[in-house]
Amino acid sequence: MAKGYWFLNLDVVNPVDYITYREANARFAAEHGLRFIVRGGDFEHLEGIKRHRNVLVELPSFDLAVSTYEAPEYQPVKALRRATAIADLAAVEGYGGPQPSPAPPPEGTPDKPRGYWMAKVDITDPERYKDYIAANAEPFAEHGAWFLVRGGRHHLLDGRGRSRYVVIAFRDMETARACYFSPGYQRALAIRQSASVADLLLISGYTGRESPPA
């Protein structure tokens, strides 16, 4: 079964009290088997709307990503976040289809975390967007890309969203950046930008050490 995720972009407005939320959220995650993939890592904003803190949480399925957020025991945690931050949050379905690479990148370490693309997309020309998907296959394969999320179902839980969500894992931030700026992907990007609008960032994965919340 494909995983589910909470895809979260936020701006902290009360850094002191946000720490209380962050700690409560971490306790809830530990008690309920949620896994942080991204948790406030170093990031490079490349396209569209920017938030200053970004989080990706893995759950066993899309349905659980939706229901867990609405569960009574999570409501006090949600209230803490809403009191201290402005957030865009969606439950999104993981990807279980063919991959550009034969295996996912190795798990990162605190000194060398994985790199990720986190993207939200509104497609304006569906036929042209198919050309983009064809064009990105080669640069993604060349850089060892692995999709965690690639379209699929999504459910907006807070704030604003877009109609398509994508998360791609790379060996490290350097590889994630090299892929984006490679000649092959820049050609694909020109097609994508003619067929869609996107918010996209490169961000380091969570390995037990995170950046401050502000």
Secondary structure as the mmCIF struct_conf table of DSSP 4:
data_model
#
loop_
_struct_conf.conf_type_id
_struct_conf.id
_struct_conf.beg_label_comp_id
_struct_conf.beg_label_asym_id
_struct_conf.beg_label_seq_id
_struct_conf.end_label_comp_id
_struct_conf.end_label_asym_id
_struct_conf.end_label_seq_id
STRN STRN1 GLY A 4 VAL A 12
BEND BEND1 VAL A 13 VAL A 13
HELX_RH_AL_P HELX_RH_AL_P1 PRO A 15 HIS A 32
TURN_TY1_P TURN_TY1_P1 GLY A 33 GLY A 33
STRN STRN2 ARG A 35 ARG A 39
BEND BEND2 GLY A 40 GLY A 40
STRN STRN3 PHE A 43 GLU A 47
BEND BEND3 GLY A 48 GLY A 48
BEND BEND4 HIS A 52 HIS A 52
STRN STRN4 ARG A 53 LEU A 59
BEND BEND5 PRO A 60 PRO A 60
HELX_RH_AL_P HELX_RH_AL_P2 PHE A 62 GLU A 70
BEND BEND6 ALA A 71 ALA A 71
HELX_RH_3T_P HELX_RH_3T_P1 PRO A 72 TYR A 74
HELX_RH_AL_P HELX_RH_AL_P3 GLN A 75 THR A 84
STRN STRN5 ALA A 85 GLU A 93
HELX_LH_PP_P HELX_LH_PP_P1 GLY A 94 TYR A 95
BEND BEND7 GLY A 97 GLY A 97
BEND BEND8 PRO A 100 ALA A 103
HELX_LH_PP_P HELX_LH_PP_P2 PRO A 104 GLY A 108
STRN STRN6 THR A 109 THR A 109
TURN_TY1_P TURN_TY1_P2 PRO A 110 ASP A 111
STRN STRN7 LYS A 112 LYS A 112
STRN STRN8 GLY A 115 ILE A 123
BEND BEND9 THR A 124 THR A 124
HELX_RH_AL_P HELX_RH_AL_P4 PRO A 126 GLU A 142
TURN_TY1_P TURN_TY1_P3 HIS A 143 GLY A 144
STRN STRN9 TRP A 146 ARG A 150
BEND BEND10 GLY A 151 GLY A 151
STRN STRN10 HIS A 154 ASP A 158
BEND BEND11 GLY A 159 GLY A 159
BEND BEND12 SER A 163 SER A 163
STRN STRN11 ARG A 164 PHE A 170
BEND BEND13 ARG A 171 ASP A 172
HELX_RH_AL_P HELX_RH_AL_P5 MET A 173 PHE A 181
BEND BEND14 SER A 182 SER A 182
HELX_RH_AL_P HELX_RH_AL_P6 PRO A 183 ALA A 195
STRN STRN12 SER A 196 SER A 204
HELX_LH_PP_P HELX_LH_PP_P3 GLY A 205 TYR A 206
BEND BEND15 THR A 207 GLY A 208
#
